[in-house]
Amino acid sequence: MYVPIVAGQPAHLWLGLLLLLMLAFQLGTGKRWIRVPFVYHRRNGWVMAIIAALHAFWGLGIWFFNFRIGP
């Protein structure tokens, strides 16, 4: 299995950075520092779960199961 390259870096790296930003949004909306309807907080949690699963699958695959990076 291959992990794609996006902008010169493996996709699991970009997914990790995206998760960091989404976590900051979760904290901001949960603490009400960012005022948006609560439904965004709930939907962001589901999207985070999906992205985290893909990030973990690729990361563990590279580390333990010799997934190749690139085409």
All heavy atoms as a GROMACS GRO file, in nm:
protein
  585
    1MET      N    1   0.084  -0.117   0.000
    1MET     CA    2   0.000   0.000   0.000
    1MET      C    3   0.089   0.124   0.000
    1MET      O    4   0.195   0.124   0.060
    1MET     CB    5  -0.088  -0.003   0.123
    1MET     CG    6  -0.172   0.120   0.141
    1MET     SD    7  -0.316   0.084   0.238
    1MET     CE    8  -0.430   0.187   0.155
    2TYR      N    9   0.043   0.227  -0.065
    2TYR     CA   10   0.117   0.352  -0.076
    2TYR      C   11   0.047   0.465  -0.001
    2TYR      O   12  -0.075   0.475  -0.004
    2TYR     CB   13   0.131   0.393  -0.222
    2TYR     CG   14   0.225   0.304  -0.300
    2TYR    CD1   15   0.178   0.203  -0.382
    2TYR    CD2   16   0.362   0.320  -0.290
    2TYR    CE1   17   0.263   0.121  -0.452
    2TYR    CE2   18   0.450   0.239  -0.360
    2TYR     CZ   19   0.399   0.140  -0.441
    2TYR     OH   20   0.486   0.059  -0.509
    3VAL      N   21   0.125   0.550   0.060
    3VAL     CA   22   0.076   0.673   0.122
    3VAL      C   23   0.110   0.786   0.025
    3VAL      O   24   0.226   0.804  -0.010
    3VAL     CB   25   0.142   0.698   0.260
    3VAL    CG1   26   0.095   0.828   0.318
    3VAL    CG2   27   0.112   0.582   0.353
    4PRO      N   28   0.010   0.861  -0.022
    4PRO     CA   29   0.039   0.962  -0.123
    4PRO      C   30   0.123   1.079  -0.070
    4PRO      O   31   0.124   1.108   0.050
    4PRO     CB   32  -0.100   1.011  -0.165
    4PRO     CG   33  -0.191   0.971  -0.056
    4PRO     CD   34  -0.131   0.852   0.011
    5ILE      N   35   0.191   1.144  -0.162
    5ILE     CA   36   0.268   1.265  -0.132
    5ILE      C   37   0.181   1.385  -0.170
    5ILE      O   38   0.127   1.392  -0.280
    5ILE     CB   39   0.398   1.268  -0.215
    5ILE    CG1   40   0.487   1.150  -0.182
    5ILE    CG2   41   0.472   1.398  -0.197
    5ILE    CD1   42   0.557   1.159  -0.050
    6VAL      N   43   0.170   1.480  -0.078
    6VAL     CA   44   0.094   1.603  -0.102
    6VAL      C   45   0.186   1.720  -0.071
    6VAL      O   46   0.234   1.732   0.041
    6VAL     CB   47  -0.032   1.610  -0.014
    6VAL    CG1   48  -0.108   1.739  -0.037
    6VAL    CG2   49  -0.121   1.489  -0.038
    7ALA      N   50   0.212   1.803  -0.170
    7ALA     CA   51   0.297   1.921  -0.154
    7ALA      C   52   0.434   1.884  -0.094
    7ALA      O   53   0.485   1.953  -0.006
    7ALA     CB   54   0.228   2.028  -0.070
    8GLY      N   55   0.488   1.772  -0.137
    8GLY     CA   56   0.622   1.734  -0.095
    8GLY      C   57   0.632   1.659   0.036
    8GLY      O   58   0.741   1.620   0.078
    9GLN      N   59   0.521   1.637   0.105
    9GLN     CA   60   0.521   1.565   0.232
    9GLN      C   61   0.418   1.453   0.227
    9GLN      O   62   0.319   1.461   0.155
    9GLN     CB   63   0.485   1.660   0.348
    9GLN     CG   64   0.582   1.772   0.368
    9GLN     CD   65   0.719   1.722   0.411
    9GLN    OE1   66   0.732   1.625   0.483
    9GLN    NE2   67   0.824   1.789   0.364
   10PRO      N   68   0.437   1.347   0.306
   10PRO     CA   69   0.338   1.238   0.309
   10PRO      C   70   0.203   1.288   0.360
   10PRO      O   71   0.195   1.379   0.443
   10PRO     CB   72   0.398   1.137   0.407
   10PRO     CG   73   0.541   1.172   0.418
   10PRO     CD   74   0.553   1.318   0.389
   11ALA      N   75   0.097   1.228   0.309
   11ALA     CA   76  -0.038   1.273   0.343
   11ALA      C   77  -0.068   1.259   0.492
   11ALA      O   78  -0.143   1.341   0.546
   11ALA     CB   79  -0.140   1.195   0.261
   12HIS      N   80  -0.012   1.159   0.560
   12HIS     CA   81  -0.042   1.145   0.703
   12HIS      C   82   0.012   1.262   0.784
   12HIS      O   83  -0.045   1.298   0.887
   12HIS     CB   84   0.008   1.011   0.757
   12HIS     CG   85   0.155   1.004   0.778
   12HIS    ND1   86   0.244   0.987   0.675
   12HIS    CD2   87   0.228   1.013   0.891
   12HIS    CE1   88   0.366   0.985   0.724
   12HIS    NE2   89   0.361   1.001   0.854
   13LEU      N   90   0.117   1.326   0.738
   13LEU     CA   91   0.169   1.445   0.805
   13LEU      C   92   0.068   1.560   0.795
   13LEU      O   93   0.038   1.627   0.894
   13LEU     CB   94   0.303   1.487   0.745
   13LEU     CG   95   0.360   1.615   0.806
   13LEU    CD1   96   0.452   1.579   0.919
   13LEU    CD2   97   0.430   1.695   0.702
   14TRP      N   98   0.014   1.581   0.676
   14TRP     CA   99  -0.084   1.688   0.656
   14TRP      C  100  -0.212   1.659   0.733
   14TRP      O  101  -0.275   1.751   0.786
   14TRP     CB  102  -0.114   1.707   0.508
   14TRP     CG  103   0.003   1.757   0.431
   14TRP    CD1  104   0.074   1.689   0.336
   14TRP    CD2  105   0.066   1.885   0.443
   14TRP    NE1  106   0.176   1.766   0.289
   14TRP    CE2  107   0.173   1.888   0.353
   14TRP    CE3  108   0.042   1.997   0.522
   14TRP    CZ2  109   0.256   1.999   0.339
   14TRP    CZ3  110   0.124   2.107   0.509
   14TRP    CH2  111   0.230   2.108   0.419
   15LEU      N  112  -0.251   1.532   0.740
   15LEU     CA  113  -0.370   1.498   0.818
   15LEU      C  114  -0.348   1.528   0.967
   15LEU      O  115  -0.441   1.572   1.036
   15LEU     CB  116  -0.407   1.351   0.799
   15LEU     CG  117  -0.462   1.314   0.662
   15LEU    CD1  118  -0.488   1.164   0.657
   15LEU    CD2  119  -0.588   1.390   0.631
   16GLY      N  120  -0.228   1.506   1.016
   16GLY     CA  121  -0.198   1.539   1.156
   16GLY      C  122  -0.208   1.689   1.183
   16GLY      O  123  -0.261   1.731   1.285
   17LEU      N  124  -0.158   1.769   1.090
   17LEU     CA  125  -0.170   1.914   1.106
   17LEU      C  126  -0.315   1.960   1.098
   17LEU      O  127  -0.359   2.049   1.172
   17LEU     CB  128  -0.085   1.985   1.000
   17LEU     CG  129   0.066   1.967   1.015
   17LEU    CD1  130   0.138   2.027   0.896
   17LEU    CD2  131   0.115   2.028   1.144
   18LEU      N  132  -0.391   1.898   1.007
   18LEU     CA  133  -0.534   1.929   0.996
   18LEU      C  134  -0.606   1.892   1.125
   18LEU      O  135  -0.692   1.967   1.173
   18LEU     CB  136  -0.594   1.856   0.877
   18LEU     CG  137  -0.743   1.875   0.854
   18LEU    CD1  138  -0.774   2.022   0.825
   18LEU    CD2  139  -0.791   1.787   0.741
   19LEU      N  140  -0.571   1.779   1.184
   19LEU     CA  141  -0.632   1.740   1.311
   19LEU      C  142  -0.600   1.840   1.422
   19LEU      O  143  -0.686   1.868   1.507
   19LEU     CB  144  -0.584   1.601   1.352
   19LEU     CG  145  -0.652   1.485   1.282
   19LEU    CD1  146  -0.579   1.355   1.315
   19LEU    CD2  147  -0.797   1.476   1.322
   20LEU      N  148  -0.479   1.893   1.422
   20LEU     CA  149  -0.443   1.994   1.522
   20LEU      C  150  -0.531   2.118   1.508
   20LEU      O  151  -0.581   2.172   1.608
   20LEU     CB  152  -0.295   2.031   1.509
   20LEU     CG  153  -0.243   2.135   1.606
   20LEU    CD1  154  -0.248   2.081   1.749
   20LEU    CD2  155  -0.102   2.176   1.570
   21LEU      N  156  -0.552   2.163   1.386
   21LEU     CA  157  -0.638   2.279   1.363
   21LEU      C  158  -0.783   2.250   1.401
   21LEU      O  159  -0.851   2.334   1.460
   21LEU     CB  160  -0.630   2.323   1.217
   21LEU     CG  161  -0.497   2.381   1.171
   21LEU    CD1  162  -0.498   2.407   1.021
   21LEU    CD2  163  -0.466   2.508   1.248
   22MET      N  164  -0.829   2.130   1.368
   22MET     CA  165  -0.966   2.094   1.402
   22MET      C  166  -0.984   2.081   1.553
   22MET      O  167  -1.090   2.115   1.606
   22MET     CB  168  -1.005   1.964   1.331
   22MET     CG  169  -1.014   1.980   1.181
   22MET     SD  170  -1.048   1.825   1.098
   22MET     CE  171  -1.224   1.818   1.118
   23LEU      N  172  -0.880   2.035   1.622
   23LEU     CA  173  -0.887   2.027   1.768
   23LEU      C  174  -0.895   2.167   1.829
   23LEU      O  175  -0.972   2.189   1.924
   23LEU     CB  176  -0.766   1.953   1.822
   23LEU     CG  177  -0.757   1.940   1.973
   23LEU    CD1  178  -0.872   1.855   2.025
   23LEU    CD2  179  -0.625   1.880   2.014
   24ALA      N  180  -0.820   2.260   1.775
   24ALA     CA  181  -0.827   2.399   1.823
   24ALA      C  182  -0.967   2.456   1.800
   24ALA      O  183  -1.021   2.526   1.887
   24ALA     CB  184  -0.723   2.484   1.752
   25PHE      N  185  -1.027   2.424   1.686
   25PHE     CA  186  -1.164   2.469   1.660
   25PHE      C  187  -1.261   2.405   1.759
   25PHE      O  188  -1.351   2.472   1.810
   25PHE     CB  189  -1.204   2.434   1.515
   25PHE     CG  190  -1.344   2.473   1.480
   25PHE    CD1  191  -1.374   2.605   1.453
   25PHE    CD2  192  -1.445   2.379   1.473
   25PHE    CE1  193  -1.502   2.643   1.421
   25PHE    CE2  194  -1.573   2.415   1.441
   25PHE     CZ  195  -1.603   2.547   1.415
   26GLN      N  196  -1.243   2.276   1.788
   26GLN     CA  197  -1.329   2.207   1.885
   26GLN      C  198  -1.321   2.274   2.022
   26GLN      O  199  -1.422   2.295   2.087
   26GLN     CB  200  -1.288   2.061   1.899
   26GLN     CG  201  -1.342   1.970   1.794
   26GLN     CD  202  -1.490   1.952   1.800
   26GLN    OE1  203  -1.564   2.027   1.737
   26GLN    NE2  204  -1.535   1.854   1.872
   27LEU      N  205  -1.199   2.301   2.065
   27LEU     CA  206  -1.182   2.365   2.196
   27LEU      C  207  -1.243   2.505   2.197
   27LEU      O  208  -1.306   2.546   2.294
   27LEU     CB  209  -1.034   2.371   2.233
   27LEU     CG  210  -0.969   2.238   2.265
   27LEU    CD1  211  -0.818   2.255   2.280
   27LEU    CD2  212  -1.030   2.178   2.390
   28GLY      N  213  -1.221   2.578   2.088
   28GLY     CA  214  -1.276   2.714   2.080
   28GLY      C  215  -1.426   2.718   2.080
   28GLY      O  216  -1.488   2.802   2.146
   29THR      N  217  -1.490   2.626   2.007
   29THR     CA  218  -1.636   2.625   2.004
   29THR      C  219  -1.693   2.567   2.133
   29THR      O  220  -1.800   2.609   2.177
   29THR     CB  221  -1.689   2.546   1.883
   29THR    OG1  222  -1.637   2.414   1.885
   29THR    CG2  223  -1.654   2.615   1.754
   30GLY      N  224  -1.625   2.470   2.193
   30GLY     CA  225  -1.673   2.413   2.318
   30GLY      C  226  -1.665   2.512   2.433
   30GLY      O  227  -1.754   2.517   2.519
   31LYS      N  228  -1.559   2.593   2.437
   31LYS     CA  229  -1.544   2.695   2.541
   31LYS      C  230  -1.622   2.822   2.506
   31LYS      O  231  -1.622   2.917   2.585
   31LYS     CB  232  -1.396   2.732   2.556
   31LYS     CG  233  -1.312   2.624   2.618
   31LYS     CD  234  -1.336   2.622   2.766
   31LYS     CE  235  -1.221   2.555   2.837
   31LYS     NZ  236  -1.238   2.560   2.980
   32ARG      N  237  -1.679   2.825   2.387
   32ARG     CA  238  -1.757   2.939   2.337
   32ARG      C  239  -1.670   3.061   2.311
   32ARG      O  240  -1.716   3.175   2.316
   32ARG     CB  241  -1.874   2.975   2.430
   32ARG     CG  242  -1.971   2.863   2.455
   32ARG     CD  243  -2.037   2.811   2.333
   32ARG     NE  244  -2.129   2.910   2.279
   32ARG     CZ  245  -2.183   2.902   2.159
   32ARG    NH1  246  -2.154   2.802   2.082
   32ARG    NH2  247  -2.265   2.994   2.117
   33TRP      N  248  -1.540   3.039   2.282
   33TRP     CA  249  -1.454   3.148   2.239
   33TRP      C  250  -1.484   3.181   2.094
   33TRP      O  251  -1.468   3.295   2.051
   33TRP     CB  252  -1.307   3.110   2.252
   33TRP     CG  253  -1.261   3.088   2.392
   33TRP    CD1  254  -1.311   3.145   2.505
   33TRP    CD2  255  -1.156   3.003   2.435
   33TRP    NE1  256  -1.243   3.100   2.615
   33TRP    CE2  257  -1.146   3.013   2.574
   33TRP    CE3  258  -1.067   2.920   2.368
   33TRP    CZ2  259  -1.054   2.943   2.648
   33TRP    CZ3  260  -0.974   2.850   2.442
   33TRP    CH2  261  -0.967   2.861   2.581
   34ILE      N  262  -1.522   3.080   2.017
   34ILE     CA  263  -1.566   3.098   1.879
   34ILE      C  264  -1.716   3.077   1.878
   34ILE      O  265  -1.765   2.969   1.910
   34ILE     CB  266  -1.496   2.996   1.785
   34ILE    CG1  267  -1.345   3.008   1.792
   34ILE    CG2  268  -1.545   3.013   1.642
   34ILE    CD1  269  -1.270   2.897   1.720
   35ARG      N  270  -1.789   3.179   1.844
   35ARG     CA  271  -1.936   3.173   1.850
   35ARG      C  272  -1.993   3.125   1.718
   35ARG      O  273  -2.006   3.200   1.623
   35ARG     CB  274  -1.992   3.310   1.883
   35ARG     CG  275  -1.940   3.366   2.012
   35ARG     CD  276  -2.046   3.363   2.116
   35ARG     NE  277  -1.993   3.419   2.239
   35ARG     CZ  278  -2.024   3.371   2.357
   35ARG    NH1  279  -2.106   3.271   2.366
   35ARG    NH2  280  -1.973   3.423   2.465
   36VAL      N  281  -2.023   2.997   1.713
   36VAL     CA  282  -2.093   2.936   1.600
   36VAL      C  283  -2.201   2.846   1.658
   36VAL      O  284  -2.194   2.808   1.776
   36VAL     CB  285  -1.998   2.854   1.509
   36VAL    CG1  286  -1.898   2.943   1.440
   36VAL    CG2  287  -1.930   2.744   1.584
   37PRO      N  288  -2.302   2.810   1.580
   37PRO     CA  289  -2.403   2.715   1.631
   37PRO      C  290  -2.337   2.583   1.674
   37PRO      O  291  -2.241   2.537   1.613
   37PRO     CB  292  -2.496   2.694   1.512
   37PRO     CG  293  -2.482   2.819   1.431
   37PRO     CD  294  -2.339   2.862   1.448
   38PHE      N  295  -2.392   2.522   1.777
   38PHE     CA  296  -2.331   2.403   1.836
   38PHE      C  297  -2.325   2.286   1.739
   38PHE      O  298  -2.244   2.195   1.754
   38PHE     CB  299  -2.406   2.363   1.963
   38PHE     CG  300  -2.332   2.263   2.046
   38PHE    CD1  301  -2.220   2.302   2.118
   38PHE    CD2  302  -2.371   2.131   2.050
   38PHE    CE1  303  -2.149   2.212   2.195
   38PHE    CE2  304  -2.301   2.038   2.126
   38PHE     CZ  305  -2.190   2.079   2.199
   39VAL      N  306  -2.409   2.288   1.636
   39VAL     CA  307  -2.410   2.178   1.540
   39VAL      C  308  -2.274   2.167   1.470
   39VAL      O  309  -2.231   2.057   1.433
   39VAL     CB  310  -2.526   2.194   1.439
   39VAL    CG1  311  -2.503   2.310   1.346
   39VAL    CG2  312  -2.546   2.065   1.360
   40TYR      N  313  -2.202   2.277   1.453
   40TYR     CA  314  -2.068   2.272   1.392
   40TYR      C  315  -1.970   2.198   1.481
   40TYR      O  316  -1.883   2.127   1.433
   40TYR     CB  317  -2.016   2.413   1.363
   40TYR     CG  318  -2.092   2.485   1.256
   40TYR    CD1  319  -2.168   2.598   1.284
   40TYR    CD2  320  -2.090   2.439   1.125
   40TYR    CE1  321  -2.238   2.664   1.186
   40TYR    CE2  322  -2.159   2.504   1.026
   40TYR     CZ  323  -2.234   2.616   1.056
   40TYR     OH  324  -2.304   2.679   0.959
   41HIS      N  325  -1.985   2.215   1.611
   41HIS     CA  326  -1.900   2.145   1.707
   41HIS      C  327  -1.922   1.994   1.697
   41HIS      O  328  -1.827   1.916   1.695
   41HIS     CB  329  -1.934   2.194   1.848
   41HIS     CG  330  -1.857   2.132   1.959
   41HIS    ND1  331  -1.727   2.164   1.986
   41HIS    CD2  332  -1.893   2.038   2.050
   41HIS    CE1  333  -1.686   2.094   2.090
   41HIS    NE2  334  -1.784   2.017   2.130
   42ARG      N  335  -2.047   1.954   1.685
   42ARG     CA  336  -2.080   1.812   1.676
   42ARG      C  337  -2.034   1.751   1.544
   42ARG      O  338  -1.976   1.643   1.541
   42ARG     CB  339  -2.231   1.798   1.693
   42ARG     CG  340  -2.277   1.659   1.721
   42ARG     CD  341  -2.423   1.653   1.762
   42ARG     NE  342  -2.506   1.740   1.682
   42ARG     CZ  343  -2.591   1.829   1.733
   42ARG    NH1  344  -2.601   1.844   1.862
   42ARG    NH2  345  -2.665   1.904   1.655
   43ARG      N  346  -2.058   1.820   1.433
   43ARG     CA  347  -2.016   1.769   1.302
   43ARG      C  348  -1.864   1.763   1.291
   43ARG      O  349  -1.809   1.670   1.232
   43ARG     CB  350  -2.072   1.858   1.191
   43ARG     CG  351  -2.218   1.840   1.171
   43ARG     CD  352  -2.268   1.925   1.059
   43ARG     NE  353  -2.412   1.917   1.048
   43ARG     CZ  354  -2.486   2.006   0.987
   43ARG    NH1  355  -2.430   2.112   0.930
   43ARG    NH2  356  -2.616   1.992   0.982
   44ASN      N  357  -1.795   1.863   1.345
   44ASN     CA  358  -1.650   1.863   1.342
   44ASN      C  359  -1.594   1.743   1.418
   44ASN      O  360  -1.493   1.686   1.378
   44ASN     CB  361  -1.597   1.994   1.401
   44ASN     CG  362  -1.448   2.009   1.384
   44ASN    OD1  363  -1.393   1.980   1.279
   44ASN    ND2  364  -1.382   2.054   1.488
   45GLY      N  365  -1.660   1.702   1.523
   45GLY     CA  366  -1.616   1.585   1.598
   45GLY      C  367  -1.622   1.459   1.514
   45GLY      O  368  -1.532   1.375   1.518
   46TRP      N  369  -1.728   1.441   1.436
   46TRP     CA  370  -1.739   1.324   1.348
   46TRP      C  371  -1.634   1.326   1.238
   46TRP      O  372  -1.572   1.224   1.208
   46TRP     CB  373  -1.878   1.315   1.286
   46TRP     CG  374  -1.979   1.262   1.381
   46TRP    CD1  375  -2.077   1.331   1.445
   46TRP    CD2  376  -1.990   1.127   1.426
   46TRP    NE1  377  -2.148   1.247   1.527
   46TRP    CE2  378  -2.097   1.122   1.517
   46TRP    CE3  379  -1.919   1.012   1.400
   46TRP    CZ2  380  -2.134   1.003   1.580
   46TRP    CZ3  381  -1.957   0.892   1.463
   46TRP    CH2  382  -2.063   0.890   1.551
   47VAL      N  383  -1.611   1.442   1.180
   47VAL     CA  384  -1.510   1.453   1.074
   47VAL      C  385  -1.372   1.427   1.132
   47VAL      O  386  -1.288   1.359   1.071
   47VAL     CB  387  -1.517   1.591   1.005
   47VAL    CG1  388  -1.403   1.610   0.908
   47VAL    CG2  389  -1.651   1.608   0.934
   48MET      N  390  -1.347   1.476   1.254
   48MET     CA  391  -1.219   1.451   1.320
   48MET      C  392  -1.197   1.302   1.342
   48MET      O  393  -1.085   1.252   1.327
   48MET     CB  394  -1.212   1.523   1.455
   48MET     CG  395  -1.175   1.667   1.446
   48MET     SD  396  -1.168   1.744   1.608
   48MET     CE  397  -1.028   1.662   1.680
   49ALA      N  398  -1.302   1.231   1.380
   49ALA     CA  399  -1.289   1.087   1.403
   49ALA      C  400  -1.250   1.013   1.276
   49ALA      O  401  -1.164   0.923   1.278
   49ALA     CB  402  -1.419   1.031   1.459
   50ILE      N  403  -1.308   1.052   1.163
   50ILE     CA  404  -1.276   0.988   1.035
   50ILE      C  405  -1.133   1.019   0.994
   50ILE      O  406  -1.057   0.930   0.954
   50ILE     CB  407  -1.377   1.033   0.929
   50ILE    CG1  408  -1.516   0.979   0.963
   50ILE    CG2  409  -1.334   0.988   0.790
   50ILE    CD1  410  -1.628   1.041   0.883
   51ILE      N  411  -1.094   1.145   1.004
   51ILE     CA  412  -0.958   1.184   0.966
   51ILE      C  413  -0.855   1.122   1.059
   51ILE      O  414  -0.749   1.078   1.016
   51ILE     CB  415  -0.946   1.338   0.962
   51ILE    CG1  416  -1.029   1.393   0.847
   51ILE    CG2  417  -0.801   1.382   0.948
   51ILE    CD1  418  -1.034   1.544   0.841
   52ALA      N  419  -0.887   1.114   1.188
   52ALA     CA  420  -0.794   1.052   1.283
   52ALA      C  421  -0.775   0.904   1.253
   52ALA      O  422  -0.663   0.852   1.266
   52ALA     CB  423  -0.845   1.071   1.426
   53ALA      N  424  -0.880   0.836   1.211
   53ALA     CA  425  -0.868   0.694   1.176
   53ALA      C  426  -0.778   0.676   1.054
   53ALA      O  427  -0.692   0.586   1.053
   53ALA     CB  428  -1.006   0.634   1.151
   54LEU      N  429  -0.795   0.759   0.953
   54LEU     CA  430  -0.710   0.751   0.834
   54LEU      C  431  -0.565   0.787   0.867
   54LEU      O  432  -0.472   0.720   0.822
   54LEU     CB  433  -0.764   0.843   0.723
   54LEU     CG  434  -0.691   0.839   0.591
   54LEU    CD1  435  -0.692   0.699   0.532
   54LEU    CD2  436  -0.754   0.938   0.495
   55HIS      N  437  -0.547   0.891   0.946
   55HIS     CA  438  -0.413   0.933   0.989
   55HIS      C  439  -0.344   0.820   1.065
   55HIS      O  440  -0.227   0.789   1.041
   55HIS     CB  441  -0.428   1.058   1.076
   55HIS     CG  442  -0.304   1.102   1.147
   55HIS    ND1  443  -0.199   1.161   1.083
   55HIS    CD2  444  -0.270   1.096   1.278
   55HIS    CE1  445  -0.106   1.190   1.172
   55HIS    NE2  446  -0.146   1.150   1.291
   56ALA      N  447  -0.415   0.757   1.157
   56ALA     CA  448  -0.357   0.648   1.236
   56ALA      C  449  -0.328   0.526   1.149
   56ALA      O  450  -0.224   0.461   1.164
   56ALA     CB  451  -0.453   0.610   1.348
   57PHE      N  452  -0.417   0.495   1.056
   57PHE     CA  453  -0.397   0.380   0.968
   57PHE      C  454  -0.270   0.397   0.886
   57PHE      O  455  -0.186   0.306   0.880
   57PHE     CB  456  -0.519   0.364   0.876
   57PHE     CG  457  -0.504   0.255   0.773
   57PHE    CD1  458  -0.508   0.122   0.811
   57PHE    CD2  459  -0.485   0.287   0.641
   57PHE    CE1  460  -0.495   0.021   0.716
   57PHE    CE2  461  -0.472   0.188   0.546
   57PHE     CZ  462  -0.476   0.055   0.583
   58TRP      N  463  -0.254   0.513   0.824
   58TRP     CA  464  -0.134   0.538   0.744
   58TRP      C  465  -0.010   0.545   0.831
   58TRP      O  466   0.095   0.492   0.796
   58TRP     CB  467  -0.149   0.664   0.662
   58TRP     CG  468  -0.224   0.644   0.534
   58TRP    CD1  469  -0.248   0.527   0.471
   58TRP    CD2  470  -0.283   0.746   0.454
   58TRP    NE1  471  -0.318   0.550   0.357
   58TRP    CE2  472  -0.342   0.682   0.344
   58TRP    CE3  473  -0.293   0.883   0.466
   58TRP    CZ2  474  -0.410   0.752   0.245
   58TRP    CZ3  475  -0.360   0.952   0.368
   58TRP    CH2  476  -0.418   0.888   0.258
   59GLY      N  477  -0.017   0.614   0.943
   59GLY     CA  478   0.100   0.628   1.030
   59GLY      C  479   0.147   0.494   1.084
   59GLY      O  480   0.266   0.463   1.082
   60LEU      N  481   0.055   0.413   1.134
   60LEU     CA  482   0.093   0.280   1.184
   60LEU      C  483   0.138   0.190   1.071
   60LEU      O  484   0.227   0.106   1.090
   60LEU     CB  485  -0.024   0.217   1.259
   60LEU     CG  486  -0.058   0.281   1.394
   60LEU    CD1  487  -0.186   0.222   1.450
   60LEU    CD2  488   0.056   0.264   1.491
   61GLY      N  489   0.077   0.206   0.955
   61GLY     CA  490   0.118   0.126   0.840
   61GLY      C  491   0.261   0.156   0.798
   61GLY      O  492   0.338   0.065   0.766
   62ILE      N  493   0.298   0.283   0.800
   62ILE     CA  494   0.435   0.321   0.766
   62ILE      C  495   0.532   0.270   0.872
   62ILE      O  496   0.638   0.216   0.841
   62ILE     CB  497   0.446   0.475   0.752
   62ILE    CG1  498   0.372   0.521   0.627
   62ILE    CG2  499   0.591   0.519   0.746
   62ILE    CD1  500   0.354   0.672   0.621
   63TRP      N  501   0.495   0.284   0.998
   63TRP     CA  502   0.585   0.249   1.107
   63TRP      C  503   0.604   0.098   1.122
   63TRP      O  504   0.716   0.050   1.138
   63TRP     CB  505   0.530   0.308   1.237
   63TRP     CG  506   0.626   0.303   1.350
   63TRP    CD1  507   0.630   0.210   1.450
   63TRP    CD2  508   0.735   0.392   1.375
   63TRP    NE1  509   0.732   0.238   1.536
   63TRP    CE2  510   0.798   0.350   1.492
   63TRP    CE3  511   0.782   0.505   1.311
   63TRP    CZ2  512   0.908   0.416   1.546
   63TRP    CZ3  513   0.890   0.570   1.365
   63TRP    CH2  514   0.951   0.525   1.480
   64PHE      N  515   0.494   0.023   1.117
   64PHE     CA  516   0.500  -0.119   1.147
   64PHE      C  517   0.487  -0.213   1.027
   64PHE      O  518   0.537  -0.324   1.030
   64PHE     CB  519   0.393  -0.157   1.249
   64PHE     CG  520   0.415  -0.098   1.385
   64PHE    CD1  521   0.331   0.001   1.431
   64PHE    CD2  522   0.519  -0.140   1.465
   64PHE    CE1  523   0.350   0.056   1.557
   64PHE    CE2  524   0.540  -0.086   1.590
   64PHE     CZ  525   0.454   0.012   1.636
   65PHE      N  526   0.414  -0.171   0.924
   65PHE     CA  527   0.378  -0.265   0.818
   65PHE      C  528   0.441  -0.231   0.683
   65PHE      O  529   0.396  -0.280   0.579
   65PHE     CB  530   0.227  -0.274   0.805
   65PHE     CG  531   0.160  -0.315   0.934
   65PHE    CD1  532   0.076  -0.227   1.000
   65PHE    CD2  533   0.185  -0.439   0.989
   65PHE    CE1  534   0.017  -0.263   1.119
   65PHE    CE2  535   0.125  -0.476   1.109
   65PHE     CZ  536   0.041  -0.388   1.173
   66ASN      N  537   0.542  -0.145   0.683
   66ASN     CA  538   0.620  -0.113   0.563
   66ASN      C  539   0.537  -0.059   0.447
   66ASN      O  540   0.560  -0.096   0.332
   66ASN     CB  541   0.701  -0.235   0.518
   66ASN     CG  542   0.801  -0.277   0.621
   66ASN    OD1  543   0.861  -0.194   0.688
   66ASN    ND2  544   0.816  -0.406   0.640
   67PHE      N  545   0.440   0.028   0.477
   67PHE     CA  546   0.371   0.098   0.370
   67PHE      C  547   0.473   0.186   0.300
   67PHE      O  548   0.561   0.244   0.364
   67PHE     CB  549   0.258   0.186   0.423
   67PHE     CG  550   0.135   0.112   0.466
   67PHE    CD1  551   0.131  -0.026   0.475
   67PHE    CD2  552   0.021   0.183   0.500
   67PHE    CE1  553   0.016  -0.092   0.516
   67PHE    CE2  554  -0.093   0.118   0.541
   67PHE     CZ  555  -0.096  -0.019   0.550
   68ARG      N  556   0.462   0.200   0.172
   68ARG     CA  557   0.555   0.284   0.096
   68ARG      C  558   0.499   0.425   0.085
   68ARG      O  559   0.379   0.445   0.076
   68ARG     CB  560   0.576   0.226  -0.042
   68ARG     CG  561   0.636   0.087  -0.037
   68ARG     CD  562   0.689   0.047  -0.171
   68ARG     NE  563   0.728  -0.093  -0.173
   68ARG     CZ  564   0.842  -0.138  -0.129
   68ARG    NH1  565   0.932  -0.057  -0.080
   68ARG    NH2  566   0.870  -0.267  -0.135
   69ILE      N  567   0.589   0.522   0.087
   69ILE     CA  568   0.550   0.662   0.073
   69ILE      C  569   0.577   0.703  -0.072
   69ILE      O  570   0.688   0.688  -0.121
   69ILE     CB  571   0.629   0.752   0.168
   69ILE    CG1  572   0.596   0.712   0.313
   69ILE    CG2  573   0.596   0.899   0.146
   69ILE    CD1  574   0.678   0.784   0.416
   70GLY      N  575   0.476   0.754  -0.138
   70GLY     CA  576   0.490   0.798  -0.276
   70GLY      C  577   0.424   0.702  -0.373
   70GLY      O  578   0.366   0.602  -0.333
   71PRO      N  579   0.433   0.733  -0.500
   71PRO     CA  580   0.365   0.651  -0.602
   71PRO      C  581   0.427   0.514  -0.624
   71PRO      O  582   0.532   0.478  -0.597
   71PRO     CB  583   0.374   0.734  -0.727
   71PRO     CG  584   0.479   0.834  -0.706
   71PRO     CD  585   0.495   0.848  -0.557
   0.00000   0.00000   0.00000
